[in-house]
Amino acid sequence: MEPLIGEPRTGTAAPPSPGGSAQNGAFIIDGDQKTFMQEVIEASRHLPVMVDFWATWCGPCKTLTPLLEKTVRAAGGRVKLVKIDVDKNRGLIQQLTQLGLPLQSVPTVAAFWQGQIADLFQGALPESELKRFIEALLKLAGGAMPSADLIAEAQAAFADNRFEEAGQLYSEALQQDPEKPEAWGGLIRVMLALGDEDQAAHALAQVPAKIAEHAEIAGARSALTLAAEGRKAASLLSEFEARLKADPADHQARYDLATALNSLDRRAEAAEALLLIIRADRAWNDDAARKQLLKFFEAWGFADPATLAARRKLSALLFS
């Protein structure tokens, strides 16, 4: 972040506004003192407006402005970006400073909604934080990024067993935001639902490192692991049932039965099998039953009805 008060560097021609604007459409424009009221204050009564205060001599501006433009384009017209060259608009800067807007340094980005300043930041933010800033601004205005809408549609399609459609929607969301963990996790689960474990594993390997430990990715990873285990166990379902009939204390058979039942989406029965082991011998096989049950919860999702019911029973066992 560089001081606003000062003279532009000499010896070089002044470059154009970072990133330009002619090719970006009506939602990314250059503004000035004459247009500020219309393009920022009045426009913010209809959609959120971000104002990028920059200068030709500001190094961090050259990093921030292209990221701002990229993120605003990803918003698909739901937010507007107005770029203000502070050196060409000293009168406007003075007026805004008198109104309490802190413009002593650049870059400064102020977000306007309903004619008022809703939020601001100074200095160059990384892309991930910039996305969160814009998402919060859209949420304040009662909206969301297009990728969020696509994910919601995909989740509804998945719940309705329209897996091909869900996969397409998740893919579209990832085209807009390649670091959306909900889209990666959903896409992996779609591939598992379609019975393609190899493609699911391939997709998991492509998840960006920075979101690899997100809960959505962890859940999808557990689902993939359980799918592989369950496929093998399901073919031996009758064998496990026979072993348990002969010896109800055969915890390994019951553990394997739980894995097979989960692969058949018989979640309540799978959880109950593991809970029976925990009830009989909590420490069996280095706490394997509890650990597997937690993996089930992760794969099913923590808000899943089967997870909620089994978690209550597990808590009652562990704290009784």
N, C-alpha and C positions, 0 to 999 in steps of 0.2 A: 504494500500500500504506500503511495507516495503523496507528499504534501500537495494540497491544491493551490496554496498561495505560492506563487513563483512564476518564473518565465519559462516558456518552452525552450528546449535545447536548440542551440544555434548550429549552423553549419550544414544542415540537411533540410531538404524540402519537407513540408508537413505532409504526412501520409493521409490517405482518406480514412473515414470512419472505419474502425475495425470490422471487417467482414462485409462491408457494403450493405446496401438495403434494396436496391432496385429489383434484384432477383428473388427477394424473400417474400414478396407479397405485402398485403395491407397490414399484417400483424407484426411486422418488423420494420420500423421506419426510423428515420432521423427526425428529431424534433428541434424546436428552437423557442425563443421567447414568444414569438407571434402565435405559434400553434399549440403552446403548452396547455392552455385552458381547454381547447377543443379536443386535442389528441390524448390528453392525460386525464384531466379532471372530469370533463363531460363523458369521455369514453369509459371511464371507470365506473360509471353508473350502470353500464350494461355488461361489462366483463372486466376482470382484474387486469391492471396495467402495471408493468414493471418499467421503471425508468433507470437506465444505465447512464450515470454521470461519469464521463471518461475524458481523457486528454490525449493528444497525439504523442506527448512525451512520457506517458505513463506506461512503464513496462508491464505491470500486472494486468493492465487493461487489455493488452494484446492477448493475454491468456484467457481472461474472464469473458470478454465479449463473444468470441466464437462459441464458447460453451453455453452462454446465455441463449444465443441464437439457435443452437442445436436443440436445447431443451424446450424452447418456445415452439419450434417447429414440431417437436414431438407431441406438444399439447394440441396440435391440430386445430388452431384457431380459438382455443378456449382461454387463452391469455395473450396479451399484447405486449410488445417490447418497444419502447421509445428510447432512442439513444441521444443523449445531450452532450455536445462538445462544450465543456465548461469554459474554455478559452474564448469561444465565439459567443457565449451567452452569459457574460459577467453580470449583466443587469438582472437576469433571471436568478442566477445563483445568489446574488445579494438579497433579492426579495425572499427566496426560499429560506435562506439562512436566518433572516429576520423573523420568519414564521416558526423557527425552531428546528428546521431540518438540518442535521449535522453534516455539513458539506466542506469540512476543513481538509479533507483528503480524498483522493480517488484511487481506485474505483469505489464509488458508493452506489448501491442499488436500492431504490425505494419502491415499495409495492403500494399501489393505490387501489382502493375499492370503495365504491359509493362516494367518491369525491374526497376521501380522507386517506391519510397514510395508514396502511394496515401493518406494515412491517418493513424492516430495512436491514441491510448488512453492509459492512465495509471490508475492502480487501478481496482478493481472489479466492473463491471457494473451490474445492474439488467438485467434480461433476456429481458425485453421489450426494453431497450436501446440497448442491444446487437443485437437484431433483426433489429432495425433501422440502426445500424452501417453496418451490413452485407447487408441489402437491398440497402443502399446508395452506397456501394461498387459495388454491382452487377449492379446497375443503371449506375454507372460510366463506367462499362465495357460493357454496352449495353444489359444487361440481367435483370432477375428478379427471385425471389424465385418461385419454382414450384407452390406454393399455389396461387400466383398472376396469373399465366397462367391458372390454373384451374378456378379461379374466372372469368377471361375474357371469357373463353369458356362457363361457366355457364350463364353469362350475355347475351351472344349471343344466347344461346339455349332458354333462357327465352324470349328474344325479338322475337324469332321465334315461340313462344308458345309451345316449346318442354319442358314442365314443369317437367316431370319425369326425363329427362336427366339432366336438370338444377339442380334439387334437388340432384341427385347423384354426380354431379360435386362439388356442394357446400359442400356436406358431405365429399368428399375426401379432399377438401381444409381444412376443419376443423380438419380432422385427422392429417394433417401436421402442422397446426397452429390453436390450439383451441381458440386463442384470436384474430382472424381475424374478425373485425366487418362487413366487406363487405360480408363475407361468412355467418355469422349469419343473417344479414339483408336479404340477398338474399334467404336463406333457409326459413325464415319466410314468405317472399312474395310468394315463390313457394307454400307453404302449403295453403296460402290464395287463390292463383290462382286455386288450386285444390279443393277449397271449404272446407277445413278442418281447421276450426277456432280453434278447441280444440288442434290439433297438433301444430298449430302456437303459441297458448298461452303457450303450454308446452315447445316449443323451446325457446320462449322469456324468460321463467322463468329460463332456463339453461344458459343464457348469462352470462359470467363472470362479476363480479361486476365492475372490473376496466374499462370495455368498455361499461357499461350499458348506459352511457349518450352520447356515440358517435353518430354523426349525422345519420349514417346508422341504428343504433339501434332505435334512436328516430323516424326516418321515418317509420321503420317497425312497431313500437309500435302504431304510429298514424294510419297506414294502418289497423292494427288489430282492433283498436277502431272504425274506420270508417266502417269497414266491418260489425261489429256487429250492429252499428246504421243503416247502410244502408239496411241490410237484413230486419229489421223491417219496415223501411220507404218504401222500394220498393213495398211491398204488398199494400201500401196505396197511391200509385202514383196517381191513377185516382181521389182519394178523394182530394188530395192536389190541383190537377189541377182544380177540380170543385170548390173548395173554392176560388181559385184565380180568376176564371172566374166570380164568384159572387162578389168578393171584391178584386180588385188588390192591395189594401193597407194592405192585411192580411199578415204581415211580417212573422208570425210564420209558416203559410202555405208555404210561399216561401222558408223559411229556411229549413223546412222539405223536400220540393221538391228538394232542392239542395242536401241534403243528399241522397235522393233516386236516383237522377240522377248520383251522384258519384258512387254509388254501381253498377250501370249499365254501368260504364266506359264512361259515357257521360260527360267528364270532362269540356269541354268548356261551355256546358249548365249549369252545376252545378256551375261553377265559375260565370257565368253571373247572375244567380239567386241571389247569395250573393252580387254581385256588385250592383244589382238593389236596394237591401235593404240599402246598404251603401250610395248609391246615394240619396235615399229618406230620410234616417234617420240614420246618422252615429252612434249615441249613442244608438240605439235601443237595448233593453235587455242587457245593460252593454257591448256594443260593440261585441255582440255575432257573428254577421255576419263576421266581420273582423277576429275574432279569429278562426272561423271555416274555413275561407278561408286560413289562414296561416297553419292550420292543413292539409288542402288539399295539399298545396304546399309541406309540409314536407313528406306527404305520397306518393305524385307523384314523388318526387325528384326535386331538385331545378334547374336541367338542362332540365326537361321535357318541351316540347313545350307549353303544356297547362299552366304550371306554369309560364313560361316566358311571355306569352301573357297576362295572368290575372294579373301578378305582374305589368306589365306596366300600365294597366288600373287602378289598385289599387293606384299606385303612382300618376297617373294623378288626381284621385279623392281626395286623401289625401293632395296633395300639390297645389291644384287649388285655 
